[in-house]
Amino acid sequence: MSTIIPGSAATIPVNVQQDGAPVPVSGELKARVFSMDGRTEYVPEKLVDESAPGAAWAAGLVVVSLTGAETTLIPPGDAMLVLSGPFGVRRFRLIAEALVEGTRTSLFVRDIVVDEIRRDRLMAATAGILQGISVSDAYLWDKVRAAESEIAHTLRVPLVPTRYFPIQPTAAELAALDGMAWDIDVGYDYEPEMFERDKWGYIVTRQRPIISVEYMRFAYPTQDQGFFDVPVDWLRVDSRPGHIRIVPSSSAVLMGTAGFAMTTLINRRNIPAMVQLAYTAGLKNAIADYPELLDIIKKKAVLKIIGDAYLPQSGSISADGLSESMSVDMTKYSDFIDEAINGPKGSNGGLMTAIHGIRQMVF
C-alpha cells in the first residue's frame, strides 16, 4: 500500500508476488488506476519503465511513476493500481491523501496521533508484550479510526458538533455549514397524543446532547411543502437528554393550515415523519471538555493492535538457561477502558454519565 498526494508526482514501488513469493517480471508491463470498485478509471493505461530508480524486475520489484497531472485525476481516498503483463494481472491498494482532507478524524490529526501512539503507548506495550513487532503508520492510523468510531458508538454520541437535517439538504444549506459534519435524521411521526394533558408536543431527539435547534416544522401533505414553522421561541429544549416541548409564548398567525388541522386534530391520525426537525447535536469541544475521551480512544487503538497479535493467555520463553514467563489477559485491558466509560462497577459514573446524565431503570 502506497500513499500519494493528488496533484504531486509520485513513484509507487510494488512487489509482484504469487503465493507469497516474488514473481520475476519481464516483457511489456502496463499500469492503470481505478476506483476500488473497479468501475471508474482514474489514470488510463500507461507503460511502466523497467529502468525506473529502485526497480528490480527480476526480483518482482516494480516502480510505477505518475505525473502530477495524472495524480490530480485521483480523488482523495482509496484507489486501486492495476498492473498487467506476461504474469497476468496484479492489483494494489493506493491511498490518495489530500493535504488536509482525509488526514484527520473528528478528534485526531493523522501524523500527530500516530507519532504519539508509536512514541508513548505502543512503545510501552512493545517493551512488555509486543517485543519484536513493528507496524506501519497506515496500520496505526486504521486502528485509531476504528477505535474512535467504536467509542463513539459505545457512548452513543457524535464526537463533534453535527448538523442533522430531516430531508436531503440543499446546496445552499450544505455550503452554509462551512465544513461542519452533517447527517440525515428523518422526521418524527406526528401523534395526536403529543399534545394531550401535560406533554406539550413532547419529542425526544435521536441524537444528543442538543447544541441548538435550527427549526421545527410540520410538513403536510408532503415532505417538501405545506410547512407550518413552529416559532423557535416556543421550543423548550432540555439539551442533555434531547427533550423538546412546544410552549406557545407569542402570538402566531396560522394561515394556510386548515388541511393540517382537519386531518390531524379532527381525525386524530398518526402521520409518519411529519414533524421535521433541523438541529445540531454532539460534543461541543470534546478535546477541552472530555480529555479522558482522547485517552480512551488511544488505549482502544493499542488494544486492537495487541488483539491482532493473537497473543496467548500465557507462555514462557527459554534460551541459554534464561527462562521468563509472561501472561496476557486481554480482558484486563478492556476493563480499563470500560471503567473509564462507565465508572467503577456499581458507581453509575464515568464518561457515559458525564455526557448523558445519570442512568436509571424503572420497573
NORLINSUL-V999312 format. One line per field, one symbol per residue. phi: phi as a letter, one per 30 degrees, with the letter a starting at -180 (. if undefined). psi: psi as a letter, one per 30 degrees, with the letter a starting at -180 (. if undefined). A space follows every 50 residues. Layout:
phi=???
psi=???
//
This chain:
phi=.bcbcejcdbccdbcdbbhicececaidcbbbbbdddicbcccdebdcdd cdejdbedcicccccbdedddddcdekdbbcccbaedjbbbbdcbccddb dicbcdcbcedddddddddcdddddddcbcdicbbddddddddddddddd dddddhaddbebdccdbedddddddddhjddbacbeecddbedecdhcdh idbcddcaddcacdabbccacbdbaidcddeddddcccdddicbbcbeba dbccdicddddddddddhcdbdhddcbcacbkddbddddbeddddddddd dddddddddhdddaabbbahicbbcbbbcddddddedddddcieeichbi dedddcjdcbccc
psi=klkljkfkkkkjkkjjlkhgkkjkklakkkklkllffgfkkejlklkkkf gkkfkiefggjkjkkkleeefffjlkaklkkkkkaffbkkkkkljjjlee kfglaefkkdeeeeeeeeedeeeeeefdfhkgkklleeeeeeeeeeeeee eeeefhkkflkkkkkflklleeeeeffhfkkllkjllkkkkfffgkbgeh hkkjlfkllkelkelklkjkflfglhkjkkkeffkjkjeefhkkljjkgl kkjikggeeeeeeeeefhkkjkgfjkkklklakeieeefiffeeeeeeee eeeeeeeffhklelllkkkhfkkkklkjjefeeeeeeeeeefllkgfhba eeeeeflkklkk.
//
